[in-house]
Amino acid sequence: MDSRAAIGRIEARAVVVALALLLARLGSIFAATPATDLPLGTPAPAPTAPLVPDGSAAKPDFEAATRPDRIGRIIVPVMVNHQGPFSFALDTGANRTVLTPQLVVALGLHPDDEAVTIEGATGSAVVPTALVDRVAAGDVVLVGQRLPIADAMITGIDGILGVDGLESKRIAVDFANHRIDIRNARHGSPIRSVKRIPAQLRFGRLIVVDANVDGIQVKAVIDTGSEYTLGNDALRAALELPAAAEVPYAAVDVLGETDALQEGRRQPVQSIKVGDIQATNFNIVFGKFYVFTLWDLDTQPALVIGMDLIGRLDAFVIDYERREVQLRAREYRRHGVGDG
């Protein structure tokens, strides 16, 4: 047999094998990509103005489909040690990214002797950590980090994506089209026709904005990790709300990142206004929540804006570099949320 022909056949077989491996790899990637669960017969969402104006040359560092978990939080696909993607809940109130014990076992990681204290809405807890080589949501990357391991409030997902990798980033969530993108803030532009709301950064990257509840000025924390919108006792007193709640099933158990439970009471307010967005006839869960003391917001009227309110928007943006928030109401009024 001619040696050149033999070599040619060997090279051809190598190409076929390489193509087969590539197709298999692509198939596994697409199979692992989270899909948006919509009921059969659900109409496609109407086109909305893009979160990034046309003509922006910068491509997002990270753009992916998103969907709410069972309590309404935003789910982000995250790679851990080059494996995944795994489902993490985006938590703008958490200063650390957290792994579940189940994910630690699945990755073959080993909890080490270095414990850390994590703090949540209802209390604090000392938890173990595990050394992780790399956590990545696109270009949002944590390298060589010892991350806390905790299981509270994250059933059904693999972890919590905190703000520790979001410095100088811009998060844009498009609820109408089930998309999230994270890009370098300097490349992002504000949403057209949306008011830019100045924000303060506390304790690193905790986002605090000015809001109004029934005429009372309050400090409001944007917390995508909270299931409920929470109010402190100072706000309840300023509103002169009755001691007894006026809604059915008023008692609410609030669970944070730790195992601690705190009871709150659901009470109605006429309106919550942030920028030019207003929610009317809305229930706030009031209580002596640990988080208000943690964030030095226990002596003045304050609010934690949770996913029960954020999830009713059409879209929202947090720009950490510009220290601002942008909120866009749905074009049609629903659930009492609209332009103010």
Legacy VTK file of the C-alpha trace (Angstrom):
# vtk DataFile Version 3.0
C-alpha trace
ASCII
DATASET POLYDATA
POINTS 340 float
0.000 0.000 0.000
1.265 3.463 -0.861
2.497 5.078 2.355
1.042 8.460 1.421
-2.411 6.903 0.917
-2.183 5.175 4.296
-1.250 8.431 5.989
-4.134 10.156 4.229
-6.607 7.537 5.529
-5.256 7.880 9.060
-5.615 11.672 8.890
-9.173 11.322 7.560
-10.103 9.005 10.432
-8.595 11.498 12.912
-10.722 14.303 11.448
-13.884 12.178 11.723
-13.111 11.302 15.344
-12.378 14.930 16.189
-15.663 16.049 14.622
-17.576 13.401 16.534
-16.037 14.498 19.819
-16.792 18.141 19.034
-20.456 17.381 18.232
-20.793 15.338 21.421
-19.298 18.172 23.453
-21.663 20.719 21.875
-24.593 18.437 22.549
-23.710 18.178 26.234
-23.321 21.953 26.529
-26.721 22.669 24.986
-28.361 19.920 27.019
-27.010 21.484 30.230
-28.217 24.995 29.410
-31.183 25.875 31.661
-34.422 26.310 29.729
-37.158 28.784 30.513
-40.211 26.891 31.760
-43.399 28.350 30.282
-46.812 26.677 30.408
-48.106 25.240 27.147
-50.001 27.840 25.174
-48.228 30.768 26.852
-47.883 33.556 24.259
-44.404 34.833 23.498
-43.621 38.036 25.393
-44.125 41.225 23.438
-40.907 42.860 22.190
-39.550 45.426 24.593
-36.893 48.089 24.357
-33.442 46.530 24.795
-31.676 46.848 28.115
-28.643 48.053 26.172
-29.399 50.626 23.439
-28.760 49.585 19.836
-25.326 50.584 18.638
-23.535 49.599 21.844
-20.285 48.045 20.668
-19.563 46.240 23.885
-20.637 42.620 24.135
-21.843 41.471 27.576
-19.234 39.665 29.636
-22.023 37.226 30.492
-25.467 36.804 28.963
-27.797 33.893 29.630
-31.355 32.703 29.999
-32.775 33.128 33.469
-35.832 31.874 35.285
-37.249 32.319 38.777
-36.843 29.590 41.381
-39.729 28.419 43.543
-39.647 31.585 45.671
-39.116 33.972 42.774
-35.348 34.568 42.906
-33.264 35.133 39.760
-31.335 32.014 38.696
-27.924 32.337 37.008
-25.978 29.472 35.369
-22.525 29.311 37.001
-19.450 27.189 36.256
-17.504 25.843 39.250
-14.033 24.379 38.708
-14.822 24.222 34.968
-17.861 22.018 35.617
-21.533 22.845 35.185
-23.359 25.041 34.593
-24.948 24.943 38.038
-27.991 26.939 39.145
-27.141 29.784 41.532
-29.564 32.383 42.901
-28.422 35.982 42.371
-28.354 37.667 45.791
-27.500 41.375 45.831
-27.797 41.345 49.626
-25.095 38.689 50.102
-21.472 39.791 50.323
-20.196 36.231 49.726
-20.888 33.555 47.130
-22.151 30.382 48.869
-22.051 26.690 47.921
-24.567 24.048 48.996
-23.325 20.861 50.695
-24.780 18.895 47.762
-22.633 20.814 45.272
-19.525 20.345 47.423
-20.097 16.573 47.368
-20.843 16.513 43.631
-17.581 18.355 42.874
-15.526 16.138 45.197
-14.502 19.107 47.350
-13.582 18.750 51.006
-14.722 21.159 53.741
-11.690 22.515 55.543
-11.060 23.610 59.118
-11.410 27.309 58.324
-14.957 28.329 59.307
-16.538 31.715 58.581
-19.539 33.625 59.874
-22.296 34.314 57.382
-25.097 36.765 58.073
-28.617 36.700 56.692
-31.901 38.507 57.114
-32.729 36.626 60.307
-29.405 35.945 62.015
-25.813 34.807 61.750
-24.209 31.358 61.686
-20.712 29.854 61.685
-20.333 27.533 58.670
-17.506 25.518 57.101
-15.745 26.538 53.908
-14.273 24.769 50.905
-11.393 25.878 48.711
-12.616 26.420 45.142
-10.232 26.958 42.228
-12.612 28.896 40.035
-16.198 30.174 40.027
-17.328 31.851 36.816
-20.464 33.412 35.390
-18.966 34.461 32.086
-16.229 36.983 32.839
-17.344 37.357 36.459
-14.679 35.160 37.983
-13.576 34.246 41.510
-10.231 32.440 41.672
-8.749 30.503 44.589
-11.484 31.362 47.105
-12.573 29.641 50.299
-16.342 29.837 49.994
-18.950 29.267 52.720
-21.053 26.097 52.649
-24.682 26.556 53.691
-27.988 24.922 52.903
-30.638 27.244 54.253
-33.121 28.803 51.840
-31.472 27.315 48.765
-33.363 24.052 48.281
-33.453 23.079 44.626
-30.453 25.179 43.588
-26.697 24.741 43.865
-25.579 27.963 45.498
-25.856 31.722 45.858
-24.031 34.190 43.624
-23.142 37.083 45.916
-21.711 40.499 45.111
-18.066 39.520 45.740
-17.392 39.299 41.994
-19.480 42.262 40.834
-17.150 45.198 41.413
-17.375 47.667 38.494
-20.061 45.489 36.894
-23.541 46.209 35.590
-26.311 43.648 36.093
-29.328 43.880 33.787
-32.304 41.553 34.236
-34.964 41.439 31.519
-37.942 39.704 33.118
-40.102 40.051 30.003
-37.645 38.081 27.853
-36.130 35.891 30.607
-32.583 37.189 30.108
-29.767 38.394 32.345
-26.505 39.997 31.332
-23.507 41.110 33.348
-20.968 43.405 31.716
-18.241 45.826 32.655
-20.159 48.928 33.721
-18.074 51.260 31.582
-19.426 49.486 28.488
-23.079 49.649 29.534
-25.567 52.413 28.786
-28.728 53.342 30.694
-32.071 51.982 29.528
-33.788 54.543 27.330
-36.690 56.513 28.811
-36.024 55.189 32.311
-35.162 57.324 35.314
-31.707 56.731 36.747
-31.981 56.374 40.520
-28.874 57.306 42.548
-27.765 54.651 45.016
-25.440 54.446 47.988
-23.017 51.565 48.452
-22.829 50.337 52.028
-20.606 47.600 53.441
-18.888 47.156 50.094
-21.575 46.614 47.471
-24.910 46.751 49.315
-27.244 48.856 47.138
-29.364 51.400 49.065
-31.785 53.843 47.405
-34.243 56.465 48.630
-37.887 55.385 48.533
-41.261 56.606 49.726
-43.882 54.529 51.551
-47.228 56.307 51.971
-45.471 59.668 52.203
-42.690 58.477 54.561
-39.140 58.782 53.232
-37.189 55.550 53.747
-33.863 53.951 52.965
-34.468 50.869 50.814
-32.049 47.990 50.194
-32.352 46.234 46.813
-32.087 42.574 47.844
-32.697 39.954 45.145
-32.074 37.237 47.717
-35.105 38.141 49.833
-38.399 36.448 49.090
-40.383 39.211 50.805
-40.255 42.991 51.020
-39.460 43.681 54.678
-40.084 46.737 56.835
-38.591 47.635 60.207
-40.409 48.744 63.361
-39.356 52.365 62.805
-41.212 52.399 59.474
-44.306 50.746 60.964
-44.360 53.345 63.756
-43.911 56.232 61.298
-46.806 54.910 59.215
-48.924 54.621 62.400
-50.090 51.196 61.342
-52.346 49.321 63.774
-50.739 46.676 65.925
-53.057 44.045 64.462
-52.545 43.199 60.798
-55.470 43.747 58.432
-54.836 40.923 55.971
-55.587 37.179 56.118
-52.731 34.862 57.098
-50.778 37.825 58.416
-48.084 35.818 60.238
-45.080 35.066 58.008
-41.981 32.989 58.801
-38.948 34.698 57.256
-35.896 32.548 56.564
-32.478 33.941 55.668
-29.217 32.334 54.550
-28.795 30.894 58.035
-31.165 28.407 59.675
-32.685 31.106 61.887
-36.397 31.836 61.493
-37.957 35.160 62.446
-41.645 35.875 62.474
-43.005 38.889 60.684
-46.492 40.253 60.144
-47.848 41.164 56.754
-49.520 44.585 56.677
-50.868 46.576 53.713
-49.644 49.984 52.544
-51.171 52.161 49.866
-48.011 52.735 47.844
-44.265 52.176 47.614
-42.471 54.546 45.248
-38.886 54.260 44.014
-37.894 56.754 41.334
-40.787 56.865 38.873
-41.991 53.334 39.712
-44.896 52.873 42.083
-46.449 49.755 43.600
-49.943 50.249 44.997
-51.924 48.224 47.539
-48.855 46.223 48.499
-48.193 44.088 51.586
-44.963 44.624 53.558
-43.736 42.075 56.098
-42.850 43.970 59.286
-40.706 42.671 62.112
-37.560 43.039 64.237
-35.382 41.509 61.563
-31.704 40.992 62.311
-30.699 42.392 58.949
-31.762 45.950 59.845
-29.430 45.952 62.845
-26.662 44.393 60.759
-26.944 47.146 58.168
-27.354 50.003 60.708
-30.900 50.647 59.504
-32.794 49.801 62.689
-33.338 53.328 64.055
-34.788 55.001 60.929
-37.633 53.986 58.602
-36.153 51.357 56.295
-37.203 48.760 53.771
-35.705 45.670 52.145
-37.128 45.447 48.625
-37.444 41.745 47.861
-38.394 39.608 44.883
-42.138 39.859 45.587
-41.801 43.449 44.330
-38.770 43.263 42.000
-40.275 40.300 40.144
-43.268 42.410 39.128
-41.096 44.742 37.052
-40.428 44.441 33.340
-36.671 44.932 33.865
-34.135 46.328 36.269
-30.464 47.317 36.231
-27.891 47.705 38.998
-24.779 49.640 37.966
-22.123 49.256 40.665
-19.621 51.609 39.084
-22.067 54.485 38.526
-23.854 53.714 41.803
-27.315 53.761 40.339
-30.406 51.630 39.769
-32.798 51.659 36.817
-36.286 50.180 37.023
-38.747 49.681 34.166
-42.431 49.006 34.827
-44.447 46.702 32.644
-46.189 48.566 29.845
-49.536 47.268 31.023
-50.500 47.816 34.652
-50.710 44.606 36.626
-50.379 43.691 40.295
-50.584 47.405 41.110
-47.148 48.189 39.670
-46.676 50.991 37.146
-45.243 54.390 36.446
-45.719 56.868 39.235
LINES 1 341
340 0 1 2 3 4 5 6 7 8 9 10 11 12 13 14 15 16 17 18 19 20 21 22 23 24 25 26 27 28 29 30 31 32 33 34 35 36 37 38 39 40 41 42 43 44 45 46 47 48 49 50 51 52 53 54 55 56 57 58 59 60 61 62 63 64 65 66 67 68 69 70 71 72 73 74 75 76 77 78 79 80 81 82 83 84 85 86 87 88 89 90 91 92 93 94 95 96 97 98 99 100 101 102 103 104 105 106 107 108 109 110 111 112 113 114 115 116 117 118 119 120 121 122 123 124 125 126 127 128 129 130 131 132 133 134 135 136 137 138 139 140 141 142 143 144 145 146 147 148 149 150 151 152 153 154 155 156 157 158 159 160 161 162 163 164 165 166 167 168 169 170 171 172 173 174 175 176 177 178 179 180 181 182 183 184 185 186 187 188 189 190 191 192 193 194 195 196 197 198 199 200 201 202 203 204 205 206 207 208 209 210 211 212 213 214 215 216 217 218 219 220 221 222 223 224 225 226 227 228 229 230 231 232 233 234 235 236 237 238 239 240 241 242 243 244 245 246 247 248 249 250 251 252 253 254 255 256 257 258 259 260 261 262 263 264 265 266 267 268 269 270 271 272 273 274 275 276 277 278 279 280 281 282 283 284 285 286 287 288 289 290 291 292 293 294 295 296 297 298 299 300 301 302 303 304 305 306 307 308 309 310 311 312 313 314 315 316 317 318 319 320 321 322 323 324 325 326 327 328 329 330 331 332 333 334 335 336 337 338 339
